[in-house]
Amino acid sequence: MRKAALHNLGCKVNSYETEAMQQLLEEAGYEIVPFAEGADVYIINTCSVTNIADRKSRQMLHRAKKMNPQAVVVAAGCYVQSAGEALKLDEAVDLVIGNNKKTELVRILDDYFTSEDHTVEETVIDIGAAKDYEALTIKRIADHTRAFIKVTDGCNQFCSYCIIPYTRGRVRSRKLEDVRAEVERLVEAGYKEIVLTGIHLSSYGVDFEEGGKKTLLDLIVCLHEAEGLLRIRLGSLEPRIITKEFAKALASLPKICPHFHLSLQSGCDATLARMNRHYTTEDYLSRCEILRAAFDCPAITTDVIAGFPGETEEEFQTTEAFLKAVHFYEMHVFKYSKREGTRAAVMPSQIPEPVKTERSGVLLSLEKEMSLEYRKQHLGKNTEVLMEEEYEWEGKRYMIGHTKEYIKAAVPFQEDLKGSMISGILETLLNDEVFLLKN
């Protein structure tokens, strides 16, 4: 029995695909072992979203080869697509498997082991020409309370800072009935909550042919009918999908979590235009207002890039003021990282690293302040918490989980609480991030 070790880099979509590849290997008879010395096959599901991600991918590939020079080292995923032929010349890499070929992992390994000269057919396709969704599925995931479900691949947006359309190709959506079947299997396995995710979730269904058109809302309504499923959480959304009709429909579905991650990137219209984002700040704010009209105190979170090329001090201050006006629950703040092959990488007026660091620090402080203010709005509220893991604070043991709004709450530790839904009142804050739930 061959031993295989897997390592994931990057986003939740990559994590899903790594889980799926692991289950394919297990079904084929491989023994899955930790990513350490002793494996016969090392599979690194790579990331290429930034130049730093490329470097981390190369480092993990070389680390695997050093752990066992005789092992087969497999590079899979986005870095394979962006690196092209150069990766095939890397002596640390034995096999490359591009996106939309991961379902063939076992067959590719079989061909490699049975071929006298270890040659296999082409395993990297022109991802820009791919039209079919890659049929990876999972039966379980490492987190036994919440399951991330990949429903789309690819992106048609071409933001000026992003390489993803070139490494993932155009939007490809998973068939609604396939998603429903996977969700039902996971619910049977004990999962209470699912998170719909994808490279560009809002575009779900745009690639379906006329007559078979389905939208993200259609998918959500279908999954809401799954017996035993308690929660549906949505991954990152483009703000333009939020209409009064969409929000009203979601608000009518009890299983929907009122937690919406609306991608922003900048609070300045001039910067958004350079980013090739397809909305204005006025438009964005109106979508947040729609959500707040449809839901009682929904959690609205976002991503913000600090120090995008050409961002003046005035533009940064405009962004800061806009973030305060929206008043997010959480913000993921990133310093702009140049990605070779994108339009932003060759833009004039690249921002010096110390300035990016200073600006991101300002936004991180603002995030901490707004996040605490949002949590305090929920003091005294009745809620339900899905218990996920053990937590220790000031020498005491608790079980901790999340409300539908993705607020952390804890109860005194008890055995066998993981996966349980506990009702109670958010009585007080243990610390700035965690409530104590009185049940």
C-alpha positions as a Markdown table, in Angstrom:
| # | Residue | x | y | z |
|---|---|---|---|---|
| 1 | Met | 0.0 | 0.0 | 0.0 |
| 2 | Arg | 1.5 | 3.3 | -1.1 |
| 3 | Lys | 1.5 | 6.2 | 1.4 |
| 4 | Ala | 0.3 | 9.6 | 0.3 |
| 5 | Ala | 0.5 | 13.0 | 2.0 |
| 6 | Leu | -1.3 | 16.2 | 0.9 |
| 7 | His | -0.7 | 19.8 | 1.6 |
| 8 | Asn | -3.1 | 22.7 | 0.7 |
| 9 | Leu | -2.2 | 26.3 | 0.0 |
| 10 | Gly | -4.7 | 29.1 | -0.7 |
| 11 | Cys | -8.5 | 29.5 | -0.6 |
| 12 | Lys | -11.5 | 27.5 | 0.6 |
| 13 | Val | -12.0 | 26.3 | -2.9 |
| 14 | Asn | -8.5 | 24.8 | -2.8 |
| 15 | Ser | -9.2 | 23.3 | 0.6 |
| 16 | Tyr | -12.3 | 21.6 | -0.8 |
| 17 | Glu | -10.4 | 20.2 | -3.8 |
| 18 | Thr | -7.6 | 18.9 | -1.5 |
| 19 | Glu | -10.2 | 17.0 | 0.6 |
| 20 | Ala | -11.7 | 15.6 | -2.6 |
| 21 | Met | -8.3 | 14.4 | -3.9 |
| 22 | Gln | -7.6 | 12.8 | -0.5 |
| 23 | Gln | -10.8 | 10.9 | -0.7 |
| 24 | Leu | -10.0 | 9.7 | -4.3 |
| 25 | Leu | -6.7 | 8.4 | -3.0 |
| 26 | Glu | -8.3 | 6.6 | -0.1 |
| 27 | Glu | -10.8 | 4.9 | -2.3 |
| 28 | Ala | -8.0 | 3.8 | -4.6 |
| 29 | Gly | -6.2 | 2.1 | -1.6 |
| 30 | Tyr | -3.6 | 4.7 | -0.7 |
| 31 | Glu | -2.8 | 5.2 | 3.0 |
| 32 | Ile | -3.1 | 8.9 | 3.9 |
| 33 | Val | -0.2 | 10.0 | 6.2 |
| 34 | Pro | 0.9 | 13.4 | 7.6 |
| 35 | Phe | 2.9 | 15.7 | 5.5 |
| 36 | Ala | 6.2 | 14.6 | 6.9 |
| 37 | Glu | 9.0 | 12.1 | 6.1 |
| 38 | Gly | 8.0 | 8.7 | 4.9 |
| 39 | Ala | 5.3 | 9.3 | 2.2 |
| 40 | Asp | 5.6 | 7.7 | -1.2 |
| 41 | Val | 3.6 | 10.5 | -2.9 |
| 42 | Tyr | 3.4 | 14.1 | -1.9 |
| 43 | Ile | 0.6 | 16.2 | -3.4 |
| 44 | Ile | 0.7 | 20.0 | -3.0 |
| 45 | Asn | -2.4 | 21.8 | -4.1 |
| 46 | Thr | -0.8 | 25.1 | -5.0 |
| 47 | Cys | -1.9 | 28.8 | -5.0 |
| 48 | Ser | -0.9 | 31.6 | -7.3 |
| 49 | Val | -3.0 | 34.5 | -6.2 |
| 50 | Thr | 0.2 | 36.6 | -5.4 |
| 51 | Asn | 3.9 | 36.3 | -6.1 |
| 52 | Ile | 4.3 | 35.3 | -2.4 |
| 53 | Ala | 1.8 | 32.5 | -3.0 |
| 54 | Asp | 3.9 | 31.3 | -6.0 |
| 55 | Arg | 7.0 | 31.3 | -3.7 |
| 56 | Lys | 5.3 | 29.4 | -1.0 |
| 57 | Ser | 4.1 | 26.8 | -3.5 |
| 58 | Arg | 7.7 | 26.3 | -4.8 |
| 59 | Gln | 9.0 | 26.1 | -1.2 |
| 60 | Met | 6.5 | 23.3 | -0.3 |
| 61 | Leu | 7.3 | 21.3 | -3.5 |
| 62 | His | 11.1 | 21.5 | -2.6 |
| 63 | Arg | 10.4 | 20.6 | 1.0 |
| 64 | Ala | 8.5 | 17.5 | 0.0 |
| 65 | Lys | 11.4 | 16.3 | -2.3 |
| 66 | Lys | 13.9 | 16.9 | 0.6 |
| 67 | Met | 11.8 | 14.8 | 2.9 |
| 68 | Asn | 11.9 | 11.8 | 0.6 |
| 69 | Pro | 14.0 | 12.2 | -2.6 |
| 70 | Gln | 12.6 | 8.9 | -3.8 |
| 71 | Ala | 9.0 | 10.0 | -3.5 |
| 72 | Val | 6.7 | 11.3 | -6.3 |
| 73 | Val | 6.1 | 15.0 | -5.8 |
| 74 | Val | 2.9 | 16.2 | -7.5 |
| 75 | Ala | 2.2 | 19.9 | -8.1 |
| 76 | Ala | -1.5 | 20.6 | -8.6 |
| 77 | Gly | -3.7 | 23.6 | -9.2 |
| 78 | Cys | -3.3 | 27.3 | -9.8 |
| 79 | Tyr | 0.5 | 27.7 | -9.7 |
| 80 | Val | 0.7 | 24.9 | -12.3 |
| 81 | Gln | -1.4 | 27.0 | -14.6 |
| 82 | Ser | 0.5 | 30.2 | -14.1 |
| 83 | Ala | 4.1 | 28.8 | -14.1 |
| 84 | Gly | 3.6 | 26.9 | -17.4 |
| 85 | Glu | 6.5 | 24.9 | -18.8 |
| 86 | Ala | 9.0 | 26.3 | -16.3 |
| 87 | Leu | 7.5 | 24.2 | -13.5 |
| 88 | Lys | 8.1 | 21.0 | -15.6 |
| 89 | Leu | 11.9 | 21.8 | -15.5 |
| 90 | Asp | 11.9 | 21.9 | -11.7 |
| 91 | Glu | 13.8 | 18.9 | -10.5 |
| 92 | Ala | 11.8 | 18.7 | -7.3 |
| 93 | Val | 8.6 | 18.1 | -9.3 |
| 94 | Asp | 7.7 | 14.8 | -10.8 |
| 95 | Leu | 4.2 | 15.4 | -11.9 |
| 96 | Val | 2.1 | 18.5 | -12.7 |
| 97 | Ile | -1.7 | 18.4 | -12.6 |
| 98 | Gly | -3.5 | 21.5 | -13.7 |
| 99 | Asn | -7.0 | 22.7 | -12.8 |
| 100 | Asn | -9.9 | 20.7 | -14.2 |
| 101 | Lys | -7.6 | 17.6 | -14.2 |
| 102 | Lys | -7.6 | 16.8 | -10.5 |
| 103 | Thr | -10.4 | 14.2 | -10.8 |
| 104 | Glu | -7.9 | 12.2 | -12.8 |
| 105 | Leu | -5.3 | 12.2 | -10.0 |
| 106 | Val | -5.4 | 8.4 | -9.4 |
| 107 | Arg | -5.3 | 7.6 | -13.1 |
| 108 | Ile | -2.4 | 9.9 | -13.6 |
| 109 | Leu | -0.5 | 8.3 | -10.7 |
| 110 | Asp | -1.2 | 4.8 | -12.1 |
| 111 | Asp | 0.1 | 5.8 | -15.5 |
| 112 | Tyr | 3.2 | 7.2 | -13.9 |
| 113 | Phe | 4.0 | 4.1 | -11.9 |
| 114 | Thr | 3.3 | 1.6 | -14.7 |
| 115 | Ser | 5.2 | 3.5 | -17.4 |
| 116 | Glu | 8.7 | 2.4 | -17.8 |
| 117 | Asp | 10.0 | 6.0 | -18.3 |
| 118 | His | 7.4 | 7.6 | -16.0 |
| 119 | Thr | 5.7 | 9.5 | -18.9 |
| 120 | Val | 2.0 | 10.4 | -18.8 |
| 121 | Glu | -0.2 | 12.2 | -21.2 |
| 122 | Glu | -0.7 | 16.0 | -21.0 |
| 123 | Thr | -2.1 | 16.9 | -17.6 |
| 124 | Val | -2.4 | 20.7 | -18.0 |
| 125 | Ile | -5.1 | 22.0 | -20.2 |
| 126 | Asp | -5.9 | 25.5 | -21.7 |
| 127 | Ile | -8.0 | 26.5 | -18.8 |
| 128 | Gly | -9.4 | 29.5 | -20.6 |
| 129 | Ala | -11.1 | 27.1 | -23.0 |
| 130 | Ala | -12.6 | 24.8 | -20.4 |
| 131 | Lys | -16.4 | 24.8 | -20.3 |
| 132 | Asp | -17.2 | 21.9 | -18.0 |
| 133 | Tyr | -17.2 | 22.0 | -14.2 |
| 134 | Glu | -14.8 | 19.5 | -12.7 |
| 135 | Ala | -16.8 | 16.9 | -10.9 |
| 136 | Leu | -14.9 | 16.7 | -7.6 |
| 137 | Thr | -17.1 | 15.7 | -4.6 |
| 138 | Ile | -16.6 | 15.0 | -0.9 |
| 139 | Lys | -18.3 | 12.7 | 1.6 |
| 140 | Arg | -16.8 | 14.3 | 4.7 |
| 141 | Ile | -14.4 | 17.1 | 5.7 |
| 142 | Ala | -12.1 | 17.6 | 8.6 |
| 143 | Asp | -14.4 | 20.1 | 10.3 |
| 144 | His | -17.3 | 17.9 | 11.6 |
| 145 | Thr | -19.8 | 20.8 | 12.1 |
| 146 | Arg | -19.5 | 23.0 | 9.0 |
| 147 | Ala | -19.0 | 21.8 | 5.4 |
| 148 | Phe | -17.7 | 24.0 | 2.6 |
| 149 | Ile | -19.3 | 23.1 | -0.7 |
| 150 | Lys | -17.7 | 24.2 | -3.9 |
| 151 | Val | -20.4 | 25.2 | -6.5 |
| 152 | Thr | -18.5 | 27.3 | -9.1 |
| 153 | Asp | -15.1 | 27.5 | -10.6 |
| 154 | Gly | -13.5 | 30.2 | -12.7 |
| 155 | Cys | -14.2 | 34.0 | -13.0 |
| 156 | Asn | -15.2 | 36.4 | -15.7 |
| 157 | Gln | -14.5 | 39.7 | -13.9 |
| 158 | Phe | -10.8 | 40.4 | -14.8 |
| 159 | Cys | -10.0 | 42.7 | -11.9 |
| 160 | Ser | -6.8 | 44.5 | -12.7 |
| 161 | Tyr | -4.9 | 43.0 | -9.7 |
| 162 | Cys | -6.1 | 39.4 | -10.0 |
| 163 | Ile | -4.6 | 36.4 | -11.8 |
| 164 | Ile | -7.5 | 34.0 | -11.1 |
| 165 | Pro | -9.2 | 34.2 | -14.5 |
| 166 | Tyr | -6.0 | 33.1 | -16.1 |
| 167 | Thr | -5.4 | 30.2 | -13.6 |
| 168 | Arg | -9.0 | 29.1 | -13.1 |
| 169 | Gly | -10.5 | 30.0 | -16.5 |
| 170 | Arg | -14.1 | 31.3 | -17.1 |
| 171 | Val | -17.1 | 30.6 | -14.9 |
| 172 | Arg | -18.2 | 27.0 | -14.7 |
| 173 | Ser | -21.1 | 26.0 | -12.5 |
| 174 | Arg | -21.9 | 22.8 | -10.8 |
| 175 | Lys | -25.2 | 21.1 | -11.6 |
| 176 | Leu | -27.9 | 21.9 | -9.0 |
| 177 | Glu | -28.8 | 18.3 | -8.5 |
| 178 | Asp | -25.2 | 17.3 | -7.9 |
| 179 | Val | -24.8 | 20.0 | -5.2 |
| 180 | Arg | -28.1 | 18.8 | -3.6 |
| 181 | Ala | -26.9 | 15.2 | -3.6 |
| 182 | Glu | -23.6 | 16.1 | -1.9 |
| 183 | Val | -25.3 | 18.2 | 0.7 |
| 184 | Glu | -27.7 | 15.3 | 1.5 |
| 185 | Arg | -24.7 | 13.0 | 1.9 |
| 186 | Leu | -23.0 | 15.4 | 4.3 |
| 187 | Val | -26.1 | 15.9 | 6.3 |
| 188 | Glu | -26.4 | 12.2 | 6.7 |
| 189 | Ala | -22.8 | 12.2 | 7.9 |
| 190 | Gly | -23.8 | 14.6 | 10.7 |
| 191 | Tyr | -23.0 | 18.1 | 9.3 |
| 192 | Lys | -25.5 | 20.8 | 10.4 |
| 193 | Glu | -24.2 | 23.8 | 8.4 |
| 194 | Ile | -23.0 | 24.2 | 4.9 |
| 195 | Val | -21.1 | 27.1 | 3.4 |
| 196 | Leu | -21.6 | 27.7 | -0.4 |
| 197 | Thr | -18.3 | 28.7 | -1.9 |
| 198 | Gly | -16.7 | 29.1 | -5.3 |
| 199 | Ile | -14.2 | 31.3 | -7.2 |
| 200 | His | -17.0 | 33.7 | -8.1 |
| 201 | Leu | -20.1 | 32.5 | -6.2 |
| 202 | Ser | -22.4 | 35.3 | -7.5 |
| 203 | Ser | -22.0 | 34.0 | -11.1 |
| 204 | Tyr | -23.5 | 30.6 | -10.3 |
| 205 | Gly | -25.5 | 29.5 | -13.3 |
| 206 | Val | -24.4 | 32.2 | -15.8 |
| 207 | Asp | -22.8 | 29.4 | -18.0 |
| 208 | Phe | -25.9 | 27.2 | -18.1 |
| 209 | Glu | -27.5 | 26.9 | -21.5 |
| 210 | Glu | -30.8 | 28.5 | -22.2 |
| 211 | Gly | -33.6 | 26.3 | -21.0 |
| 212 | Gly | -31.6 | 25.1 | -18.1 |
| 213 | Lys | -30.9 | 28.4 | -16.5 |
| 214 | Lys | -30.5 | 28.3 | -12.7 |
| 215 | Thr | -29.3 | 31.1 | -10.4 |
| 216 | Leu | -27.6 | 31.2 | -7.1 |
| 217 | Leu | -31.0 | 31.9 | -5.5 |
| 218 | Asp | -32.5 | 28.8 | -7.2 |
| 219 | Leu | -29.6 | 26.7 | -5.7 |
| 220 | Ile | -30.2 | 28.2 | -2.3 |
| 221 | Val | -33.9 | 27.5 | -2.3 |
| 222 | Cys | -33.3 | 23.9 | -3.5 |
| 223 | Leu | -30.8 | 23.2 | -0.7 |
| 224 | His | -33.1 | 24.8 | 1.9 |
| 225 | Glu | -35.4 | 21.9 | 1.3 |
| 226 | Ala | -32.8 | 19.4 | 2.4 |
| 227 | Glu | -34.1 | 17.6 | 5.5 |
| 228 | Gly | -31.8 | 17.7 | 8.5 |
| 229 | Leu | -29.8 | 20.7 | 7.3 |
| 230 | Leu | -30.0 | 23.5 | 9.8 |
| 231 | Arg | -27.9 | 26.4 | 8.3 |
| 232 | Ile | -26.9 | 27.7 | 4.9 |
| 233 | Arg | -24.1 | 30.2 | 4.9 |
| 234 | Leu | -23.0 | 32.1 | 1.8 |
| 235 | Gly | -19.4 | 32.7 | 0.8 |
| 236 | Ser | -18.1 | 35.9 | -0.8 |
| 237 | Leu | -20.6 | 37.7 | -2.9 |
| 238 | Glu | -20.3 | 40.5 | -5.5 |
| 239 | Pro | -22.4 | 43.5 | -4.2 |
| 240 | Arg | -24.4 | 43.7 | -7.4 |
| 241 | Ile | -26.2 | 40.4 | -6.6 |
| 242 | Ile | -27.9 | 42.1 | -3.6 |
| 243 | Thr | -31.3 | 43.4 | -4.9 |
| 244 | Lys | -34.5 | 44.0 | -2.9 |
| 245 | Glu | -35.9 | 40.8 | -4.5 |
| 246 | Phe | -32.9 | 38.7 | -3.7 |
| 247 | Ala | -32.7 | 39.9 | -0.1 |
| 248 | Lys | -36.4 | 39.5 | 0.5 |
| 249 | Ala | -36.2 | 35.9 | -0.8 |
| 250 | Leu | -33.3 | 35.1 | 1.4 |
| 251 | Ala | -35.0 | 36.6 | 4.5 |
| 252 | Ser | -38.0 | 34.3 | 3.9 |
| 253 | Leu | -35.7 | 31.2 | 4.3 |
| 254 | Pro | -35.2 | 30.4 | 8.0 |
| 255 | Lys | -32.0 | 28.4 | 7.4 |
| 256 | Ile | -30.1 | 31.3 | 5.8 |
| 257 | Cys | -27.4 | 32.8 | 8.0 |
| 258 | Pro | -27.7 | 36.6 | 8.0 |
| 259 | His | -23.9 | 36.9 | 7.4 |
| 260 | Phe | -22.9 | 38.5 | 4.1 |
| 261 | His | -19.4 | 38.9 | 2.9 |
| 262 | Leu | -19.6 | 41.6 | 0.2 |
| 263 | Ser | -16.3 | 42.1 | -1.6 |
| 264 | Leu | -15.3 | 45.8 | -1.6 |
| 265 | Gln | -11.5 | 46.2 | -2.0 |
| 266 | Ser | -11.6 | 50.0 | -1.8 |
| 267 | Gly | -13.9 | 52.8 | -0.5 |
| 268 | Cys | -12.8 | 55.3 | -3.2 |
| 269 | Asp | -14.4 | 55.4 | -6.6 |
| 270 | Ala | -11.2 | 56.4 | -8.4 |
| 271 | Thr | -9.4 | 53.4 | -6.9 |
| 272 | Leu | -12.3 | 51.1 | -7.7 |
| 273 | Ala | -12.1 | 52.2 | -11.4 |
| 274 | Arg | -8.3 | 51.4 | -11.5 |
| 275 | Met | -9.1 | 48.0 | -10.0 |
| 276 | Asn | -11.7 | 47.4 | -12.7 |
| 277 | Arg | -14.4 | 46.7 | -10.1 |
| 278 | His | -17.8 | 47.1 | -11.6 |
| 279 | Tyr | -19.6 | 49.3 | -9.0 |
| 280 | Thr | -19.3 | 52.6 | -7.2 |
| 281 | Thr | -19.2 | 53.2 | -3.4 |
| 282 | Glu | -22.8 | 54.7 | -3.6 |
| 283 | Asp | -24.0 | 51.5 | -5.3 |
| 284 | Tyr | -22.2 | 49.4 | -2.7 |
| 285 | Leu | -23.7 | 51.3 | 0.2 |
| 286 | Ser | -27.2 | 50.9 | -1.2 |
| 287 | Arg | -26.7 | 47.1 | -1.2 |
| 288 | Cys | -25.8 | 47.1 | 2.4 |
| 289 | Glu | -28.9 | 49.2 | 3.2 |
| 290 | Ile | -31.0 | 46.6 | 1.3 |
| 291 | Leu | -29.6 | 43.8 | 3.6 |
| 292 | Arg | -30.2 | 45.9 | 6.7 |
| 293 | Ala | -33.8 | 46.5 | 5.7 |
| 294 | Ala | -34.4 | 42.8 | 5.1 |
| 295 | Phe | -32.6 | 41.4 | 8.1 |
| 296 | Asp | -32.4 | 42.4 | 11.8 |
| 297 | Cys | -28.8 | 43.5 | 12.4 |
| 298 | Pro | -27.1 | 41.3 | 9.7 |
| 299 | Ala | -23.4 | 40.7 | 9.8 |
| 300 | Ile | -21.7 | 42.4 | 6.8 |
| 301 | Thr | -18.1 | 41.7 | 6.2 |
| 302 | Thr | -15.7 | 42.6 | 3.4 |
| 303 | Asp | -12.2 | 42.6 | 2.0 |
| 304 | Val | -10.1 | 45.8 | 1.6 |
| 305 | Ile | -6.8 | 46.3 | -0.2 |
| 306 | Ala | -4.5 | 48.9 | 1.3 |
| 307 | Gly | -1.9 | 50.6 | -0.9 |
| 308 | Phe | -3.2 | 49.8 | -4.4 |
| 309 | Pro | -1.1 | 51.4 | -7.2 |
| 310 | Gly | -1.8 | 55.1 | -7.4 |
| 311 | Glu | -3.7 | 55.3 | -4.1 |
| 312 | Thr | -3.0 | 58.8 | -2.8 |
| 313 | Glu | -3.3 | 59.9 | 0.8 |
| 314 | Glu | -6.6 | 61.6 | -0.1 |
| 315 | Glu | -7.9 | 58.4 | -1.7 |
| 316 | Phe | -6.9 | 56.4 | 1.3 |
| 317 | Gln | -8.7 | 58.8 | 3.7 |
| 318 | Thr | -11.8 | 58.5 | 1.4 |
| 319 | Thr | -11.7 | 54.8 | 1.8 |
| 320 | Glu | -11.3 | 55.0 | 5.6 |
| 321 | Ala | -14.3 | 57.4 | 5.8 |
| 322 | Phe | -16.4 | 55.0 | 3.7 |
| 323 | Leu | -15.6 | 52.0 | 5.8 |
| 324 | Lys | -16.7 | 53.9 | 8.9 |
| 325 | Ala | -19.9 | 54.9 | 7.1 |
| 326 | Val | -20.8 | 51.3 | 6.2 |
| 327 | His | -19.7 | 50.0 | 9.6 |
| 328 | Phe | -18.7 | 46.5 | 8.9 |
| 329 | Tyr | -18.7 | 43.6 | 11.4 |
| 330 | Glu | -15.3 | 42.3 | 10.1 |
| 331 | Met | -12.9 | 43.4 | 7.4 |
| 332 | His | -10.1 | 41.3 | 5.9 |
| 333 | Val | -7.4 | 43.8 | 5.3 |
| 334 | Phe | -4.6 | 43.1 | 2.8 |
| 335 | Lys | -1.6 | 45.1 | 1.7 |
| 336 | Tyr | -1.5 | 45.2 | -2.1 |
| 337 | Ser | 0.8 | 42.5 | -3.4 |
| 338 | Lys | 2.0 | 42.8 | -6.9 |
| 339 | Arg | 1.1 | 39.9 | -9.1 |
| 340 | Glu | 3.1 | 39.5 | -12.3 |
| 341 | Gly | 0.9 | 39.0 | -15.3 |
| 342 | Thr | -1.8 | 41.4 | -14.1 |
| 343 | Arg | -2.4 | 45.0 | -15.3 |
| 344 | Ala | -1.9 | 46.4 | -11.8 |
| 345 | Ala | 1.6 | 45.0 | -11.7 |
| 346 | Val | 2.7 | 47.5 | -14.4 |
| 347 | Met | 0.7 | 50.5 | -13.2 |
| 348 | Pro | 2.6 | 53.6 | -12.4 |
| 349 | Ser | 2.8 | 55.0 | -8.8 |
| 350 | Gln | 3.4 | 51.7 | -7.0 |
| 351 | Ile | 3.0 | 52.4 | -3.3 |
| 352 | Pro | 6.2 | 51.9 | -1.1 |
| 353 | Glu | 5.9 | 49.0 | 1.4 |
| 354 | Pro | 6.2 | 51.2 | 4.5 |
| 355 | Val | 3.2 | 53.3 | 3.4 |
| 356 | Lys | 1.2 | 50.1 | 2.6 |
| 357 | Thr | 2.0 | 48.8 | 6.1 |
| 358 | Glu | 1.0 | 52.1 | 7.8 |
| 359 | Arg | -2.3 | 52.2 | 5.9 |
| 360 | Ser | -3.2 | 48.5 | 6.6 |
| 361 | Gly | -2.4 | 49.2 | 10.3 |
| 362 | Val | -4.9 | 52.0 | 10.4 |
| 363 | Leu | -7.6 | 49.8 | 8.8 |
| 364 | Leu | -6.9 | 46.9 | 11.1 |
| 365 | Ser | -7.3 | 49.2 | 14.1 |
| 366 | Leu | -10.6 | 50.4 | 12.6 |
| 367 | Glu | -11.7 | 46.8 | 12.0 |
| 368 | Lys | -11.1 | 45.8 | 15.6 |
| 369 | Glu | -13.1 | 48.8 | 16.8 |
| 370 | Met | -16.1 | 48.3 | 14.5 |
| 371 | Ser | -16.1 | 44.5 | 15.2 |
| 372 | Leu | -16.4 | 45.0 | 18.9 |
| 373 | Glu | -19.2 | 47.6 | 18.4 |
| 374 | Tyr | -21.1 | 45.2 | 16.3 |
| 375 | Arg | -20.8 | 42.3 | 18.8 |
| 376 | Lys | -22.0 | 44.6 | 21.6 |
| 377 | Gln | -25.2 | 45.2 | 19.7 |
| 378 | His | -26.1 | 41.5 | 20.4 |
| 379 | Leu | -25.8 | 41.6 | 24.1 |
| 380 | Gly | -28.9 | 40.2 | 25.7 |
| 381 | Lys | -30.2 | 38.6 | 22.5 |
| 382 | Asn | -31.6 | 35.1 | 22.3 |
| 383 | Thr | -29.7 | 33.0 | 19.8 |
| 384 | Glu | -28.5 | 29.6 | 18.8 |
| 385 | Val | -24.9 | 28.5 | 18.7 |
| 386 | Leu | -23.5 | 25.6 | 16.8 |
| 387 | Met | -20.7 | 24.2 | 19.0 |
| 388 | Glu | -17.5 | 23.5 | 17.2 |
| 389 | Glu | -14.4 | 23.1 | 19.5 |
| 390 | Glu | -12.9 | 23.4 | 22.9 |
| 391 | Tyr | -11.7 | 26.8 | 24.1 |
| 392 | Glu | -9.7 | 27.9 | 27.1 |
| 393 | Trp | -9.8 | 31.4 | 28.6 |
| 394 | Glu | -8.2 | 32.5 | 31.9 |
| 395 | Gly | -7.6 | 28.9 | 32.9 |
| 396 | Lys | -11.2 | 27.8 | 32.4 |
| 397 | Arg | -12.5 | 25.3 | 29.7 |
| 398 | Tyr | -15.3 | 26.1 | 27.4 |
| 399 | Met | -17.0 | 24.8 | 24.2 |
| 400 | Ile | -17.1 | 27.5 | 21.6 |
| 401 | Gly | -19.1 | 28.0 | 18.4 |
| 402 | His | -20.8 | 30.5 | 16.2 |
| 403 | Thr | -24.2 | 32.1 | 15.9 |
| 404 | Lys | -25.9 | 32.6 | 12.5 |
| 405 | Glu | -24.2 | 36.0 | 12.3 |
| 406 | Tyr | -20.8 | 34.3 | 12.8 |
| 407 | Ile | -20.4 | 35.7 | 16.3 |
| 408 | Lys | -18.4 | 33.5 | 18.7 |
| 409 | Ala | -20.1 | 32.3 | 21.9 |
| 410 | Ala | -19.0 | 29.8 | 24.6 |
| 411 | Val | -20.6 | 27.7 | 27.3 |
| 412 | Pro | -18.8 | 25.9 | 30.2 |
| 413 | Phe | -17.1 | 22.7 | 28.9 |
| 414 | Gln | -19.1 | 19.5 | 28.6 |
| 415 | Glu | -18.2 | 16.3 | 26.8 |
| 416 | Asp | -19.9 | 15.5 | 23.5 |
| 417 | Leu | -21.1 | 19.0 | 22.8 |
| 418 | Lys | -19.4 | 19.3 | 19.5 |
| 419 | Gly | -22.0 | 19.5 | 16.7 |
| 420 | Ser | -24.8 | 20.4 | 19.1 |
| 421 | Met | -27.0 | 23.4 | 18.6 |
| 422 | Ile | -27.3 | 25.3 | 22.0 |
| 423 | Ser | -29.9 | 28.0 | 22.6 |
| 424 | Gly | -29.4 | 30.8 | 25.1 |
| 425 | Ile | -28.8 | 34.5 | 25.7 |
| 426 | Leu | -25.6 | 36.3 | 24.9 |
| 427 | Glu | -25.1 | 37.3 | 28.5 |
| 428 | Thr | -21.7 | 39.0 | 28.6 |
| 429 | Leu | -18.4 | 39.2 | 26.8 |
| 430 | Leu | -15.7 | 36.8 | 28.0 |
| 431 | Asn | -13.2 | 39.0 | 26.0 |
| 432 | Asp | -13.4 | 41.3 | 23.0 |
| 433 | Glu | -14.2 | 38.4 | 20.6 |
| 434 | Val | -16.2 | 35.8 | 22.6 |
| 435 | Phe | -19.6 | 36.0 | 24.3 |
| 436 | Leu | -20.6 | 33.8 | 27.3 |
| 437 | Leu | -23.9 | 32.1 | 26.4 |
| 438 | Lys | -26.4 | 31.6 | 29.2 |
| 439 | Asn | -28.6 | 28.6 | 28.5 |
